[in-house]
Amino acid sequence: MTFFARAASALPAIVIGLVLFFPAGASGEDRIITLWPLYDDRSSDAADYRCIHILGPLIKYERKGPETEFSIRPFYFGARDHENEVSLSEYLYPLATRQKEPGKNRFNFFHLLESDFGEREQGSNDEFMLFPFLFYGELPEDDSYFAFFPFGGRIVGRFWRDEIRFVLFPIYGRTVKDDTRITNILWPIYARIEGENEHGFKLWPFYGQSEKEGHYRKRFAIWPIYFNEYLRQDSDNPLHRKAYFPFYIGEDSPLLTRRTWLWPFFSHVVDRDKGFEEWNMPWPLIRISDGPYKESRKFLPFYSYERTGAMERTWHLWPFFLETRLTTDDLVVEKNRILFFLYAHDEERIIAEGAEHTPKKRVALWPLFTFENRNGVRSFSTLSLLRPFFPRSEAIERNWTPLWTLYAAKWDSQGNSASTLLWNLFWREKRGEDVALELFPLFRYERRDGEIRDFRILKGLIRYSRDAGEKKLSFLYTPWGVSWGEAADE
């Protein structure tokens, strides 16, 4: 059985003195030293592992072989793989992150400031952005781009365009996507469209037209009141869309017919590709769909049922209760919600050879608790403030969740378990038949190989220990005491 602990040499002298005052465990390789809530140190030489907590959940250091982690929650988290020279830093997540690896150095500040510098052959883009003002990047073949908004410059590969050029925006701008070039004067008022077999212009919002031979033809007037578009003319499913907004919008293609009146309230859809017909009258309150691919009966807020392919969704008294179910030949995924995130019950079942087993299950009642079962490893924690909203976010889990986790437990089907209350005021670890636990500072207990190996009252005021057949009873935190057993008889 492995239990982790060791005193930290970098602590202030007064803390070191207190830690040394309370002796460590009897094991030579596995150690636990606690001084709640100031200090908690657990290490295993055999596993090359060490974990230190200072001030409960606020400061954490962890080492697992060549990998280290350091946290000052919630302000900073850093992880580094020294062997592969890979690191991750998070600053008041999700405010800012930095990722480093050989040839790459990426930084992101809330998607407003981004940088990506390093070796291009390693996958780096050599880019910098301070949105919406500065844009810079290095391109292959010693080319580069730079823009200082709104004065002028050139931007490459952003905002869904291959290239953007502008001068004193919105006075002049030019964009390129594939072989289509659009020149804007006083954007968005005037634009000229050019390309191979393509031309057009717009004087927004009054009138505009554009056309690419064999591909599309568009026209609008008094946008968005009237527009008439022929799209995908080079495909097997060309589309014609015409609108007198918001009174009427029509879409026609070989595979789909859609009519909308008083958008978005009333509509009729015939999908010949997926084989269903749908009415909304009015959307989103009433919807009726029929077909092998899609079926729905929606009468909000009282009841709604919708099946799309293998997915079923049912609302009762929206938004009070929601059920979703995905059913395939070998998988069933069910999710139940009350008031979106107030209560969640998710379950994933795998069907194999006529039998079902449940590798994943999650039950969360916000803000009280979250229970999870992942491939036989179960966990429970309380309080649970953010996990119900971001159940798959590892960054939220390591930066924020420990701050309010008053109690946490984890256990598996092999009899292994670990639990902690109030950041190790009380903790218990079990590996098979071996057990260690402590209620600081009242008592500590350790049993290994079916025998009591260590028992302390008030951190060693009275202590019983057993090591290699020798039994010892000591008092007043001293290493001396009364010994008996095999080692004493030799």
ABEGO torsion letter per residue (X at the ends): XBBBBBBBAABBAAAAAAAAABBBBABAABBBBBBOAABBBBBBAAAGBBBBBBGEAABBBBBBEABBBBBBOAABBBBBBAAAGBBBBBBGOAABBBBBBBGBBBBBBGGABBBBBEBAAAGBAGBBBBOAABBBBBBBGGBBBBBBOAAEEBBBGBGGBABBBBBGOAABBBBBBEABBBBBBGOAABBBBBEBGBBEBBBOAABBBBBBBGABBBBBBGOAABBBBBBGAABABBBBBBBBOAABBBBBBAABBBBBBGOAABBBBBBAAAGBBBBBOBOAABBBBBEAABBBBBBOAABBBBBBEABBBBBBGOAABBBBBBBBAABBBBBBBBGGAABBBBBBBBBBGGBBBBABBBBBBOAABBBBBBGGBBBBBOBBAAAAABAABAAAAAAAAAAABABBBBBBAAGBBBBBBGGGABBBBBBEABBBBBBOAABBBBBBGGBBABBBBGGGABBBBBBGGBBBBBBGGBABEBBBEAAAAX
